[in-house]
Amino acid sequence: MSDIQNPVYIFTRRIVSPYQDVIIDYPFVTGFKTLAVQNTINSRIMKTVNQLIYEQTNKLLEQGYKAPQMTIQGWYEIKTNERGVLSLSIGNYTIAYPAAHGLTIIKSLTFDINTGKEYKLEELFKPGSDYVGVLSKIIQKQIKEREIPILGEFKQIQADQDYYIADKALVIYFQLYEITAYAFGFPMFPISVYEIQYIIREGSPLAAMLT
């Protein structure tokens, strides 16, 4: 996938608002071959942070809450930073008082650190492969084995389902309420790259995890 295997450097930056209770930590990454790639990846990260803030606050504004009533907390987790791959998750928790509880959204981004390319789920797999069907069957099996209480019947993942890469696993996950009750949190399903290696696209971030 790449000729650079060294990890990039990650620093935490913070957004704080003097007008409402807002503390958002997000990653700023450096150590790339070119400044253009670094800027591309940091711009995509910042866009995701802003999208989550916008999505969360708009939902509450539509419900009649006002900005000063809102508490917004943001954070991130680095899942993979090796072998030319950067995979991370960005989280946002927002609550408006006097609501009983807030809502959390987690979005993940996976990049080739040499080109700055961000990979969608489908781009991890060979063209024409039934990756949706393959991954869905594995998840169905895990739901049964782990006795996960789901809402209704699980049929299959979305073509652009949320995911991240952690070590030698592809982790497919679902948002709150997507397939389980709020109390269950975020259902996450780790899938070994060796279990699905026959459909992994050569040169993709998943292929890098096989070496």
N, C-alpha and C positions, 0 to 999 in steps of 0.2 A: 504493500500500500504506500509506503513512503521510505525515504532513505534516512530520515531522522527519527530516532527512537527516544531521545531525551525528553523528559517532561517539560512542560512550559511552567513559568512562574506565575503564581496566583496571589493576588493581593485583595484584601477586602476593602470595598468602598461603602460609604453609608449615606443614605438620604434621610434627612431629618426635617420635619416641617414645624415651624414656630406657631402655626395656626391650629394644628390638630395633633393628636397623638399618633405620630408616624415615625417609625424607625425601620428602615429597609436596608439590609446588608446585601450586597451583590458582588460578584467577582469581577476583577479586572485582570486580564491575563497578558503577560509579556513573554519574551524569549523566543519569538518566531524568526524564521528566516528573513522575512521582509515585513516592513511596517504596514504594507497594504493588507497582508493576511491578518496581522494583529488587529488592525482597525476594523476589518470585516467581521471578525469574530466578536470583538468587543461591542460593535454596533448592534450585532444580532442579539447579544446578551441584554444590552440596554433596552432594545426594542421589546424584548419579552418581559422585562421588569415593568416597563411602562404599560404594556398591554394588560398585564395582570392587575395593576393598580386601576386602570380604566375600567376593566371588566367588573372588578369587585365593587368599586365605588358607584358605578352606574346602576348596578342592581339595587343597591341600597337607596340611592336617590330616587329611583323609580318607585320604591316602596314608601316614599315620603320622609325618609330620614334626611338630616342635614349634615354637611361635612364636619362641623365641630363635634357631632355626636359619635364620629367614627374613630375606631382604633385600627391602625394598619401596621402589621408586622411582616417583614420580608426576610428571607434567609436563602441560603444555597448550600448544596452538597456536591462535592466533586466525587464522581463515581469511577472514572477512569482518566488517568493522565500518564499514559505510557504508550510505547509502540506506535507513535504518530497519531494517537487517538485521544481526543478530549471529549468526555461525556459528563454532563453535569445536570443537576436538577435545581430549579428555582421555585421557591414556595412563597405564597402570599396568604396571610390570615387576616381577615377583616371582620370586625364586629361593630354594629351600631347599637348603642344603648337606647332603650332597655331590652333589646332582643335577648332571647334565652341563650342563644349560642351563635357564634360566628360561622364563617365559611372559609375553608382552606382550598386553594387550588395549587397544584404542582404541575409544572411543565418542564420537560427535559430537552436538552439540545446535545447533539453529537456531531463532532467536527473532525475533519482531516486537518491536522495542524500545519501541514505543508502547503495546502491549497486554500484553506479557509472554507472548503465546501461543507455545508451542513447536510446531513443525511436524513431523508425521510425513511420510514420503516421499509417501504417497498424497495428502496434502493440498496438495502442490505442483502437482497436475494436475487437469484438468477431470474432474468426476464422469462415470463411464462410459467414460473414455478407457482404452485398453489400454496404460497406462504401463509395466507390467511387460514386455509383449511388445516395445514400442518400445525401451526401454532395453536389454533383453536382446539384441536384434539388433545394436545398436550395440556392445555389449560383446563379443559373439561375433566381430564384425568386427575389433575391436581385438586380441582374443586371437590371431587368425590373423595380422594384420599385424605385431604385435609379437613373434610367435613365443613366446608365454608358455606354459611347460610346465605344464599343468593335470593335476589328479588325476582321471582318468576323463573323462566327457563333460560339458561345460557346457551346461545346458539353459536355465535362466533364473534371474533374481534372485528373492529373496524379496520379498514385498509390502512388508515393512518393512526392506528392506536398509539397511545402514549407508551414510550419505552426509554430505557437507558441501557448502557453497557457497563457491567461491573465485572472486572477480572475476565474470567472465561465464561461469562453468562450473559445472555440477553434477558433483560427483565422487562416483561410486559406488565403494565399496571393500569388501573382504572380510577377515575375520579370518584369523589364522594357521591353516593346515591346511584352511581352508574350501574352497578350490578349487586350491591349490598347495601344494608342499612347504614345510616350515619355512624352509629356506634362502632361499626366494624372498621372504620377508617379506610385507608387506601389498600385495596387488594393488590398484592404484588406477586408475580409468578416468574421465578427465575428458571431459565431454560438453558441448559448447558449447550455451548456452541458445538460440541461433539455430537449431540443428539440431532442437530439439524444441519450438520456440515455439508450434506449432499445438496442442499439448496442455497447455500451461502454464495453470494456473488464474489468472484475473485477481485481483489483490490479494494474491497469494502472494509469498514472498521471491524466488522465481525470476522472477516478473513484474517485480519491482523492478530486477532485473539487466538487463532488456531496455531500460530507458529510458536 
